[in-house]
Amino acid sequence: MADRDLYIGLMSGTSLDGVDAVLADFARDTFRVLAHTHEPFDAGLRDSLLELTVPGPDEIDRAGRLGRVLAQSNAQAVLNLLASARIDPGLVRAIGCHGQTVRHRPDQGFTVQIGNPALVAELTGIAVVADFRSRDMAAGGQGAPLVPAFHAVAFAASAEARVIANIGGIGNVTVLVSGQPVLGYDTGPGNCLMDIWTQRHLGKRFDEAGAWAAGGAPLPGLLAKMLSEPFFSLAPPKSSGRELFNAAWLQSVLDGSEDPRAVQATLLELTAESISRAVEGTTTPVSRLIVCGGGAYNETLVDRLGQRLSPTVVERSTAHGLDPNQVEATAFAWLACQAVRGKPGNLPEVTGAKGPRILGAIYPAWK
C-alpha cells in the first residue's frame, strides 16, 4: 500500500438525490478510481434540504440539525465505501467533503454549505477537507464552478477541443482547448426544474430517461420567455443555483394554460439549448461534448444535445473511464489532495478570483 495515496470524495449536489462517495488513488501523475457508492437521501431529508434553500423561519437551528444528519450520512457512506473496497480507514489521507449548498450568493460575497465536517472526521477517524468555495470567493471569485480544474486533469486532449457538460440540478460546462486557458461556468438549470415539474405532475422524483418529456412538444413561446432570464445573457464568470432556478421562477414564466407534458419538453429543451449555446460560443470548433452528472442518464436530453450540436460527437464520460455519477465526487477527492499537498484548486479564469488559491479548511484526524 506504500505506493498509494488514497483520498475519498463526497458530493451531494443540487439534485438532492443523495451522497456519492468515491475512493481514488492519486499516487502518480494520473488518478485511479478504486471504489464508488451512492447513499440516497430519504424523502424527509430531501424535503428539509429543499426548504432550507429558500429563506424561511428558524434557519440557523434547521441548518445546524440538518448539518449533523448530513454528517452522519456522509460518514456512513465513507464507512460503507471502505468496507466494500476492503480498505482500512487509516490508509486514507483525507476526505474531500463538499457539503450541501443551501445558499450561494456570489452577488453578496457569501456561500453556505452545511455538513458538519468536524463530525465527519470524528465518525470516520479520517481528516476532512471542506468549505472549498469560501477562499475563492474571498479572493473575489464566484466560488464556483470548481470542477473544471479536475475536468482538465481527467478529460483534456491535445488533439481536439472538448467541452465537458456536468448536468446536475444546475448545469455547468468546462471548455478544454489545447494551448488555451481552461474556461468554465454555470449554464443554468440542468435537472432541477424538470425534477420539480415531474414531482408535481407525476409524483416521481425525476423523469426517468426523459420518457415523459419525449412524448411532448416544446412550446417555442415559453422557451423564448425562459431564455429571456438575464442570467443566460451574462458573460462568464458566472454561477447559479436554486436561489434563482426554483419552483417560484418556473411558476413566474407560466400562465397556467400549458399542457404539463409540453412544459416538461420545454424544460428539457431549455437545458439542451443553454448547454448548446455554450458549446457553440467557443472560439475553437468543439469536436466532442462529454456529458456527466445525473443528466447523462436522461436519454432524451443526451439525444437532443446530439441533434442540436451535430457534427460534434456527444458521449457520456463512461467512454473516458469515469461513470457519470463518479465525476464530481472524484473531483472533490482531487481537490482534497490538492489542499493537503498545498497546491491551488481553483482556476481564476473560471471563477473570477484574483489568483490561484489553496481551497478548503482541514479538520485533522485525531490519533
Backbone hydrogen bonds in HBPLUS format (Angstrom, degrees):
<---DONOR---> <-ACCEPTOR-->    atom                        ^
c    i                          cat <-CA-CA->   ^        H-A-AA   ^      H-
h    n   atom  resd res      DA  || num        DHA   H-A  angle D-A-AA Bond
n    s   type  num  typ     dist DA aas  dist angle  dist       angle   num
A0004-ARG N   A0001-MET O   3.01 MM   3  5.45 157.2  2.07 121.0 121.8     1
A0026-PHE N   A0005-ASP O   2.86 MM  21  5.25 171.8  1.87 149.7 148.8     2
A0093-ARG N   A0006-LEU O   2.79 MM  87  5.75 153.3  1.86 152.6 157.4     3
A0007-TYR N   A0024-ALA O   2.95 MM  17  5.50 160.1  1.99 159.3 165.6     4
A0024-ALA N   A0007-TYR O   2.87 MM  17  5.50 172.6  1.88 168.5 171.1     5
A0008-ILE N   A0094-ALA O   3.08 MM  86  6.52 159.2  2.12 148.5 154.6     6
A0096-GLY N   A0008-ILE O   2.65 MM  88  6.06 166.4  1.67 164.6 168.1     7
A0009-GLY N   A0022-VAL O   2.89 MM  13  5.21 153.8  1.96 145.4 154.2     8
A0022-VAL N   A0009-GLY O   2.98 MM  13  5.21 154.6  2.05 145.8 153.7     9
A0010-LEU N   A0096-GLY O   2.81 MM  86  6.05 159.9  1.85 171.2 165.4    10
A0098-HIS N   A0010-LEU O   3.36 MM  88  6.36 176.2  2.36 152.0 151.4    11
A0011-MET N   A0020-ASP O   2.99 MM   9  5.30 153.0  2.06 147.4 155.3    12
A0020-ASP N   A0011-MET O   2.96 MM   9  5.30 169.4  1.97 145.5 148.0    13
A0016-LEU N   A0013-GLY O   3.08 MM   3  5.77 156.0  2.14 117.2 123.6    14
A0041-PHE N   A0017-ASP O   3.14 MM  24  5.81 160.3  2.18 115.8 119.6    15
A0019-VAL N   A0039-GLU O   2.86 MM  20  5.14 160.5  1.90 142.5 142.6    16
A0039-GLU N   A0019-VAL O   2.82 MM  20  5.14 164.4  1.85 153.1 157.0    17
A0021-ALA N   A0037-THR O   2.89 MM  16  5.32 168.7  1.90 162.7 163.6    18
A0037-THR N   A0021-ALA O   2.93 MM  16  5.32 151.5  2.01 149.4 156.5    19
A0023-LEU N   A0035-ALA O   2.94 MM  12  5.17 165.5  1.96 143.3 145.7    20
A0034-LEU N   A0023-LEU O   2.74 MM  11  5.50 163.2  1.76 155.8 161.4    21
A0025-ASP N   A0032-ARG O   2.81 MM   7  5.17 158.8  1.86 146.8 153.5    22
A0032-ARG N   A0025-ASP O   3.06 MM   7  5.17 140.4  2.22 135.5 146.5    23
A0046-ARG N   A0042-ASP O   3.05 MM   4  6.29 170.3  2.05 161.6 164.6    24
A0047-ASP N   A0043-ALA O   2.93 MM   4  6.05 163.3  1.96 148.8 153.4    25
A0048-SER N   A0044-GLY O   3.00 MM   4  6.16 156.9  2.06 144.6 151.1    26
A0049-LEU N   A0045-LEU O   2.93 MM   4  6.16 155.7  1.99 153.0 159.3    27
A0050-LEU N   A0046-ARG O   2.94 MM   4  6.19 158.0  1.99 150.3 156.5    28
A0051-GLU N   A0047-ASP O   2.98 MM   4  6.23 156.8  2.04 148.0 153.8    29
A0052-LEU N   A0048-SER O   3.17 MM   4  6.39 139.7  2.34 136.4 146.6    30
A0052-LEU N   A0049-LEU O   3.09 MM   3  5.07 124.6  2.42  93.8 108.2    31
A0053-THR N   A0050-LEU O   3.13 MM   3  5.37 152.4  2.21 105.0 113.3    32
A0062-ARG N   A0058-ASP O   3.08 MM   4  6.23 167.3  2.10 156.0 160.0    33
A0063-ALA N   A0059-GLU O   2.82 MM   4  5.88 160.4  1.86 150.0 155.7    34
A0064-GLY N   A0060-ILE O   2.98 MM   4  6.15 156.0  2.04 145.8 152.4    35
A0065-ARG N   A0061-ASP O   2.96 MM   4  6.21 165.8  1.99 156.1 159.0    36
A0066-LEU N   A0062-ARG O   2.91 MM   4  6.03 168.0  1.92 152.8 156.6    37
A0067-GLY N   A0063-ALA O   2.85 MM   4  5.84 144.7  1.97 140.3 150.2    38
A0068-ARG N   A0064-GLY O   3.29 MM   4  6.58 148.7  2.40 142.2 148.2    39
A0069-VAL N   A0065-ARG O   3.18 MM   4  6.56 157.6  2.23 146.4 152.5    40
A0070-LEU N   A0066-LEU O   2.84 MM   4  6.06 161.0  1.88 152.5 157.5    41
A0071-ALA N   A0067-GLY O   2.93 MM   4  6.10 152.6  2.01 140.5 148.4    42
A0072-GLN N   A0068-ARG O   3.00 MM   4  6.28 158.6  2.05 149.8 154.5    43
A0073-SER N   A0069-VAL O   2.99 MM   4  6.26 154.4  2.06 146.0 153.4    44
A0074-ASN N   A0070-LEU O   2.73 MM   4  5.95 161.0  1.77 155.7 161.0    45
A0075-ALA N   A0071-ALA O   2.83 MM   4  5.98 162.6  1.86 150.2 155.2    46
A0076-GLN N   A0072-GLN O   2.99 MM   4  6.11 156.1  2.04 141.6 148.2    47
A0077-ALA N   A0073-SER O   2.99 MM   4  6.21 152.1  2.07 143.3 151.1    48
A0078-VAL N   A0074-ASN O   2.97 MM   4  6.32 153.1  2.05 148.9 156.0    49
A0079-LEU N   A0075-ALA O   2.96 MM   4  6.27 164.3  1.98 153.5 156.9    50
A0080-ASN N   A0076-GLN O   2.86 MM   4  6.01 159.5  1.90 151.2 156.9    51
A0081-LEU N   A0077-ALA O   2.90 MM   4  5.99 154.9  1.97 142.9 150.3    52
A0082-LEU N   A0078-VAL O   2.95 MM   4  6.20 164.6  1.97 155.2 158.3    53
A0083-ALA N   A0079-LEU O   2.96 MM   4  6.07 151.7  2.05 141.2 149.4    54
A0084-SER N   A0080-ASN O   2.96 MM   4  6.18 158.0  2.01 148.0 153.3    55
A0085-ALA N   A0081-LEU O   3.03 MM   4  6.28 145.1  2.15 143.9 153.8    56
A0086-ARG N   A0082-LEU O   2.78 MM   4  5.71 113.2  2.23 135.4 151.8    57
A0087-ILE N   A0082-LEU O   2.99 MM   5  5.08 163.2  2.02 142.2 147.5    58
A0086-ARG N   A0083-ALA O   3.22 MM   3  4.89 145.2  2.35  91.6 101.8    59
A0091-LEU N   A0088-ASP O   2.94 MM   3  5.67 167.6  1.96 125.8 130.0    60
A0092-VAL N   A0089-PRO O   3.08 MM   3  5.57 166.9  2.10 117.4 121.6    61
A0095-ILE N   A0127-ALA O   2.79 MM  32  6.20 148.0  1.89 145.9 156.1    62
A0129-VAL N   A0095-ILE O   2.70 MM  34  5.98 169.7  1.71 173.4 173.0    63
A0097-CYS N   A0129-VAL O   2.89 MM  32  6.10 164.2  1.91 166.5 171.9    64
A0100-GLN N   A0114-ILE O   2.82 MM  14  5.26 159.0  1.86 157.6 157.1    65
A0114-ILE N   A0100-GLN O   2.91 MM  14  5.26 157.1  1.97 141.0 138.8    66
A0102-VAL N   A0112-VAL O   3.00 MM  10  5.93 158.3  2.05 151.8 158.4    67
A0112-VAL N   A0103-ARG O   2.72 MM   9  5.15 159.5  1.76 168.2 167.6    68
A0105-ARG N   A0110-PHE O   2.92 MM   5  5.41 149.7  2.01 152.0 161.8    69
A0108-GLN N   A0105-ARG O   2.90 MM   3  5.41 149.4  1.99 113.3 122.4    70
A0110-PHE N   A0105-ARG O   3.19 MM   5  5.41 169.7  2.20 132.4 131.3    71
A0109-GLY N   A0106-PRO O   3.18 MM   3  4.66 154.9  2.24  90.5  98.1    72
A0119-LEU N   A0116-ASN O   3.02 MM   3  5.53 128.7  2.29 112.5 124.3    73
A0120-VAL N   A0116-ASN O   3.25 MM   4  6.67 150.4  2.34 145.4 154.1    74
A0121-ALA N   A0117-PRO O   3.00 MM   4  6.29 156.0  2.06 149.8 154.9    75
A0122-GLU N   A0118-ALA O   3.07 MM   4  6.36 152.0  2.15 141.0 148.7    76
A0123-LEU N   A0119-LEU O   2.88 MM   4  6.07 160.7  1.92 153.1 157.7    77
A0124-THR N   A0120-VAL O   3.03 MM   4  6.07 141.2  2.19 145.1 154.1    78
A0125-GLY N   A0121-ALA O   2.86 MM   4  5.42 146.7  1.97 140.7 148.6    79
A0128-VAL N   A0363-TYR O   2.92 MM 235  5.04 158.9  1.96 137.8 143.2    80
A0363-TYR N   A0128-VAL O   2.70 MM 235  5.04 168.2  1.72 158.2 162.5    81
A0130-ALA N   A0361-ALA O   2.96 MM 231  5.39 159.4  2.01 148.6 153.6    82
A0361-ALA N   A0130-ALA O   2.72 MM 231  5.39 159.9  1.76 154.7 161.0    83
A0137-MET N   A0133-ARG O   3.10 MM   4  6.34 161.1  2.14 155.9 161.8    84
A0138-ALA N   A0134-SER O   2.80 MM   4  6.04 149.6  1.89 149.3 158.4    85
A0139-ALA N   A0135-ARG O   3.08 MM   4  6.32 133.7  2.30 138.5 149.9    86
A0139-ALA N   A0136-ASP O   3.11 MM   3  5.12 132.1  2.35  94.6 107.7    87
A0141-GLY N   A0136-ASP O   2.89 MM   5  5.22 152.4  1.96 144.6 140.3    88
A0140-GLY N   A0137-MET O   2.98 MM   3  5.10 150.2  2.07 112.9 112.8    89
A0354-LYS N   A0139-ALA O   2.81 MM 215  5.56 151.7  1.89 147.2 154.3    90
A0142-GLN N   A0351-THR O   2.82 MM 209  5.08 145.8  1.94 126.8 136.8    91
A0150-PHE N   A0147-VAL O   2.97 MM   3  5.34 122.7  2.31 110.8 124.9    92
A0151-HIS N   A0147-VAL O   2.90 MM   4  6.19 158.7  1.94 156.1 163.1    93
A0152-ALA N   A0148-PRO O   3.02 MM   4  6.24 149.6  2.11 147.3 153.1    94
A0153-VAL N   A0150-PHE O   2.91 MM   3  4.99 118.3  2.30  98.6 114.6    95
A0154-ALA N   A0150-PHE O   2.87 MM   4  6.15 158.1  1.92 158.9 165.5    96
A0155-PHE N   A0151-HIS O   2.76 MM   4  5.58 159.2  1.80 153.9 157.7    97
A0287-SER N   A0161-ALA O   2.94 MM 126  5.62 149.5  2.04 140.2 147.6    98
A0162-ARG N   A0176-LEU O   2.91 MM  14  5.13 167.2  1.93 149.3 152.2    99
A0176-LEU N   A0162-ARG O   2.76 MM  14  5.13 174.1  1.76 168.7 167.6   100
A0163-VAL N   A0288-ARG O   3.00 MM 125  6.47 157.3  2.05 158.2 164.7   101
A0290-ILE N   A0163-VAL O   2.87 MM 127  6.30 159.8  1.91 157.8 164.4   102
A0164-ILE N   A0174-THR O   2.84 MM  10  5.00 156.8  1.89 143.6 151.0   103
A0174-THR N   A0164-ILE O   2.87 MM  10  5.00 141.0  2.02 137.9 149.0   104
A0165-ALA N   A0290-ILE O   2.82 MM 125  6.07 162.0  1.85 150.2 156.2   105
A0292-CYS N   A0165-ALA O   2.90 MM 127  6.21 161.4  1.93 157.5 157.1   106
A0166-ASN N   A0172-ASN O   2.86 MM   6  5.36 156.9  1.91 162.3 167.8   107
A0172-ASN N   A0166-ASN O   2.99 MM   6  5.36 150.3  2.08 143.2 152.5   108
A0167-ILE N   A0292-CYS O   2.89 MM 125  6.20 170.9  1.90 148.8 145.6   109
A0295-GLY N   A0167-ILE O   2.83 MM 128  4.86 164.5  1.85 160.8 158.1   110
A0168-GLY N   A0170-ILE O   3.28 MM   2  5.12 152.2  2.36 134.4 130.2   111
A0191-ASN N   A0168-GLY O   2.75 MM  23  5.86 145.4  1.87 141.5 151.7   112
A0190-GLY N   A0169-GLY O   2.84 MM  21  4.99 161.6  1.87 126.9 125.3   113
A0192-CYS N   A0169-GLY O   3.04 MM  23  4.28 166.1  2.06 120.5 120.0   114
A0171-GLY N   A0188-GLY O   2.79 MM  17  5.58 167.6  1.81 161.5 165.8   115
A0187-THR N   A0171-GLY O   2.80 MM  16  5.38 159.3  1.84 127.8 135.0   116
A0173-VAL N   A0185-TYR O   2.95 MM  12  5.74 160.0  2.00 160.5 160.7   117
A0185-TYR N   A0173-VAL O   3.08 MM  12  5.74 144.3  2.21 146.7 157.2   118
A0175-VAL N   A0183-LEU O   2.68 MM   8  5.02 163.0  1.71 142.8 148.9   119
A0183-LEU N   A0175-VAL O   3.29 MM   8  5.02 168.0  2.31 139.0 142.5   120
A0180-GLN N   A0177-VAL O   3.02 MM   3  5.57 155.0  2.09 144.9 143.9   121
A0186-ASP N   A0238-LYS O   3.15 MM  52  6.10 171.0  2.16 149.5 149.6   122
A0195-ASP N   A0191-ASN O   2.82 MM   4  5.94 157.4  1.87 164.1 171.6   123
A0196-ILE N   A0192-CYS O   3.02 MM   4  6.25 157.2  2.08 145.0 151.0   124
A0197-TRP N   A0193-LEU O   3.02 MM   4  6.20 164.7  2.05 150.6 154.2   125
A0198-THR N   A0194-MET O   2.94 MM   4  6.05 155.7  2.00 145.7 152.8   126
A0199-GLN N   A0195-ASP O   2.93 MM   4  6.05 164.3  1.96 150.8 154.9   127
A0200-ARG N   A0196-ILE O   3.05 MM   4  6.22 151.8  2.14 142.0 149.9   128
A0201-HIS N   A0197-TRP O   3.09 MM   4  6.25 155.5  2.15 147.3 152.4   129
A0202-LEU N   A0198-THR O   2.73 MM   4  5.38 157.3  1.78 149.8 155.7   130
A0203-GLY N   A0199-GLN O   3.14 MM   4  4.42 134.0  2.37 105.9 114.9   131
A0210-GLY N   A0207-ASP O   2.90 MM   3  5.13 162.3  1.93 125.2 128.0   132
A0211-ALA N   A0208-GLU O   3.15 MM   3  6.16 171.4  2.16 129.3 130.4   133
A0300-THR N   A0209-ALA O   3.23 MM  91  6.39 160.5  2.27 135.4 140.5   134
A0214-ALA N   A0210-GLY O   2.93 MM   4  6.08 147.4  2.04 147.5 157.5   135
A0215-GLY N   A0212-TRP O   3.21 MM   3  5.60 145.2  2.34 106.1 114.9   136
A0216-GLY N   A0213-ALA O   3.01 MM   3  5.39 166.9  2.03 116.8 120.1   137
A0223-LEU N   A0219-LEU O   2.91 MM   4  6.14 161.8  1.94 161.2 167.3   138
A0224-ALA N   A0220-PRO O   2.95 MM   4  6.16 161.0  1.99 149.7 154.5   139
A0225-LYS N   A0221-GLY O   3.05 MM   4  6.28 151.0  2.14 141.1 149.0   140
A0226-MET N   A0222-LEU O   2.92 MM   4  6.21 156.6  1.98 151.4 157.5   141
A0227-LEU N   A0223-LEU O   2.90 MM   4  6.15 161.2  1.94 153.4 158.5   142
A0228-SER N   A0225-LYS O   3.24 MM   3  5.21 148.3  2.34  96.0 105.3   143
A0229-GLU N   A0226-MET O   3.15 MM   3  5.85 166.5  2.17 118.1 121.6   144
A0232-PHE N   A0229-GLU O   3.08 MM   3  6.07 145.0  2.21 132.4 137.1   145
A0233-SER N   A0230-PRO O   2.98 MM   3  5.40 145.5  2.10 112.8 122.8   146
A0234-LEU N   A0231-PHE O   3.14 MM   3  5.29 154.6  2.21 105.2 112.9   147
A0244-LEU N   A0241-GLY O   3.18 MM   3  5.99 157.2  2.24 118.8 122.7   148
A0245-PHE N   A0241-GLY O   3.12 MM   4  6.28 152.3  2.20 162.3 154.8   149
A0250-LEU N   A0246-ASN O   3.03 MM   4  6.35 164.1  2.06 156.3 160.6   150
A0251-GLN N   A0247-ALA O   2.91 MM   4  6.11 160.9  1.95 148.4 153.8   151
A0252-SER N   A0248-ALA O   3.01 MM   4  6.18 142.9  2.15 141.5 151.4   152
A0252-SER N   A0249-TRP O   3.11 MM   3  5.11 122.7  2.46  93.6 108.3   153
A0253-VAL N   A0250-LEU O   3.21 MM   3  5.63 151.5  2.29 108.8 116.3   154
A0254-LEU N   A0251-GLN O   3.25 MM   3  5.33 160.0  2.29 104.9 111.0   155
A0262-ALA N   A0259-ASP O   3.02 MM   3  5.27 119.9  2.39 105.6 120.8   156
A0263-VAL N   A0259-ASP O   3.01 MM   4  6.36 149.2  2.11 154.0 163.8   157
A0264-GLN N   A0260-PRO O   3.02 MM   4  6.37 154.7  2.09 147.0 153.3   158
A0265-ALA N   A0261-ARG O   2.99 MM   4  6.30 156.4  2.05 145.7 152.0   159
A0266-THR N   A0262-ALA O   2.93 MM   4  6.14 145.3  2.05 140.6 150.4   160
A0267-LEU N   A0263-VAL O   2.84 MM   4  6.15 151.5  1.92 151.3 159.1   161
A0268-LEU N   A0264-GLN O   3.02 MM   4  6.29 155.9  2.08 148.4 154.5   162
A0269-GLU N   A0265-ALA O   3.01 MM   4  6.21 151.9  2.09 137.7 145.8   163
A0270-LEU N   A0266-THR O   2.83 MM   4  6.10 142.3  1.97 143.1 153.7   164
A0271-THR N   A0267-LEU O   3.15 MM   4  6.47 158.1  2.20 147.9 151.4   165
A0272-ALA N   A0268-LEU O   2.98 MM   4  6.27 166.9  1.99 152.5 156.3   166
A0273-GLU N   A0269-GLU O   2.74 MM   4  5.80 156.9  1.79 146.9 153.8   167
A0274-SER N   A0270-LEU O   2.98 MM   4  6.09 164.0  2.01 149.2 153.0   168
A0275-ILE N   A0271-THR O   3.16 MM   4  6.30 161.4  2.19 149.0 153.8   169
A0276-SER N   A0272-ALA O   2.90 MM   4  5.96 157.6  1.95 144.6 151.9   170
A0277-ARG N   A0273-GLU O   2.90 MM   4  6.04 157.1  1.95 149.7 155.0   171
A0278-ALA N   A0274-SER O   3.36 MM   4  6.54 147.3  2.48 133.1 140.7   172
A0278-ALA N   A0275-ILE O   3.10 MM   3  5.17 120.5  2.47  95.6 110.3   173
A0279-VAL N   A0275-ILE O   3.11 MM   4  6.50 153.6  2.18 149.1 156.0   174
A0280-GLU N   A0276-SER O   2.87 MM   4  6.11 165.4  1.89 156.8 160.8   175
A0281-GLY N   A0277-ARG O   2.92 MM   4  5.90 126.1  2.22 136.1 148.9   176
A0282-THR N   A0279-VAL O   3.41 MM   3  5.85 169.0  2.42 113.6 114.8   177
A0313-VAL N   A0287-SER O   3.00 MM  26  6.20 161.5  2.03 147.7 142.4   178
A0289-LEU N   A0313-VAL O   2.69 MM  24  6.06 166.2  1.71 169.1 173.5   179
A0315-GLU N   A0289-LEU O   2.97 MM  26  6.39 163.2  2.00 169.5 175.0   180
A0291-VAL N   A0315-GLU O   2.80 MM  24  6.07 161.5  1.84 149.0 155.5   181
A0317-SER N   A0291-VAL O   2.93 MM  26  5.72 140.7  2.09 156.5 148.7   182
A0293-GLY N   A0324-PRO O   3.02 MM  31  4.96 157.5  2.08 112.6 116.4   183
A0296-ALA N   A0293-GLY O   3.01 MM   3  5.74 162.6  2.04 120.8 126.3   184
A0297-TYR N   A0294-GLY O   3.05 MM   3  5.85 168.0  2.06 122.7 126.5   185
A0298-ASN N   A0295-GLY O   3.07 MM   3  5.20 163.4  2.10 107.1 112.1   186
A0301-LEU N   A0298-ASN O   3.06 MM   3  5.35 117.1  2.47 103.5 118.3   187
A0302-VAL N   A0298-ASN O   2.99 MM   4  6.31 167.2  2.01 163.5 166.9   188
A0303-ASP N   A0299-GLU O   2.88 MM   4  6.00 161.7  1.91 150.2 155.9   189
A0304-ARG N   A0300-THR O   2.93 MM   4  6.04 151.4  2.01 140.0 148.3   190
A0305-LEU N   A0301-LEU O   2.94 MM   4  6.23 154.8  2.00 151.0 157.4   191
A0306-GLY N   A0302-VAL O   3.04 MM   4  6.32 153.1  2.11 144.8 152.0   192
A0307-GLN N   A0303-ASP O   2.96 MM   4  6.31 153.9  2.03 149.5 156.2   193
A0308-ARG N   A0304-ARG O   2.83 MM   4  5.97 165.6  1.85 152.4 156.9   194
A0309-LEU N   A0305-LEU O   2.95 MM   4  5.92 147.2  2.06 145.5 152.6   195
A0310-SER N   A0306-GLY O   3.11 MM   4  5.77 119.4  2.50 137.6 146.6   196
A0312-THR N   A0309-LEU O   2.94 MM   3  5.56 152.5  2.02 136.7 130.6   197
A0319-ALA N   A0316-ARG O   3.12 MM   3  6.06 156.1  2.18 124.8 127.9   198
A0320-HIS N   A0317-SER O   2.77 MM   3  5.28 160.0  1.81 117.6 124.7   199
A0322-LEU N   A0317-SER O   3.35 MM   5  5.53 166.0  2.37 132.4 128.3   200
A0321-GLY N   A0318-THR O   3.07 MM   3  5.16 161.5  2.11 115.3 113.1   201
A0326-GLN N   A0323-ASP O   2.84 MM   3  5.26 161.7  1.88 120.2 126.5   202
A0330-THR N   A0326-GLN O   2.93 MM   4  5.97 158.3  1.97 154.1 160.8   203
A0331-ALA N   A0327-VAL O   2.93 MM   4  6.17 145.1  2.05 143.1 153.6   204
A0332-PHE N   A0328-GLU O   3.10 MM   4  6.50 144.9  2.23 146.7 154.7   205
A0333-ALA N   A0329-ALA O   3.05 MM   4  6.42 138.7  2.23 142.0 153.7   206
A0334-TRP N   A0330-THR O   2.93 MM   4  6.23 155.4  1.99 148.0 154.6   207
A0335-LEU N   A0331-ALA O   2.87 MM   4  6.18 149.7  1.96 141.2 150.1   208
A0336-ALA N   A0332-PHE O   3.05 MM   4  6.06 150.2  2.14 132.0 139.2   209
A0337-CYS N   A0333-ALA O   3.00 MM   4  6.28 153.2  2.08 143.2 150.8   210
A0338-GLN N   A0334-TRP O   2.87 MM   4  6.20 154.4  1.93 149.6 156.7   211
A0339-ALA N   A0335-LEU O   3.00 MM   4  6.25 156.8  2.06 144.9 150.6   212
A0340-VAL N   A0336-ALA O   2.96 MM   4  6.21 167.8  1.98 156.0 158.5   213
A0341-ARG N   A0337-CYS O   3.00 MM   4  6.14 151.1  2.09 146.4 154.3   214
A0343-LYS N   A0338-GLN O   2.75 MM   5  4.87 174.2  1.76 152.7 150.7   215
A0342-GLY N   A0339-ALA O   3.00 MM   3  4.99 154.4  2.07 101.9 109.9   216
A0345-GLY N   A0357-ARG O   3.01 MM  12  6.42 155.0  2.08 158.1 150.6   217
A0350-VAL N   A0347-LEU O   2.82 MM   3  5.33 149.7  1.91 117.0 126.9   218
A0351-THR N   A0347-LEU O   3.07 MM   4  6.37 161.8  2.10 158.7 163.7   219
A0352-GLY N   A0348-PRO O   2.73 MM   4  5.00 148.3  1.83 135.6 143.8   220
